Amino acid sequence: MAEKEIGKITHYFGKIGVGVVELSDVLKIGDKIHIKGATTDITQTVDSMQINKNPVEEAKAGDAIGMKTTDQVRPGDVVFKVEEE
């Protein structure tokens, strides 16, 4: 499986388990992502995304999205899109 960097975590809301991702590429509902950092290593499917508290199906480079994560993420963690080969 190939991975392509598509953004970075800028904030994490612990009480609701939501990470904020500053995107450098397109991300869609259903995409498989890998979040990697010094102590973070999560692979998950994107189930929902929000921009300014509004649900979206797709986000593009430059957008900051809120996304539920399966575990804690930290600012600076890198988000990769997992490309099925």
Secondary structure as UniProt FT lines:
FT   STRAND          2..13
FT   TURN            14..17
FT   STRAND          18..23
FT   STRAND          27..28
FT   TURN            29..30
FT   STRAND          32..36
FT   STRAND          41..45
FT   STRAND          49..51
FT   TURN            52..53
FT   STRAND          54..56
FT   STRAND          58..59
FT   TURN            61..62
FT   STRAND          64..68
FT   TURN            75..76
FT   STRAND          78..83
//
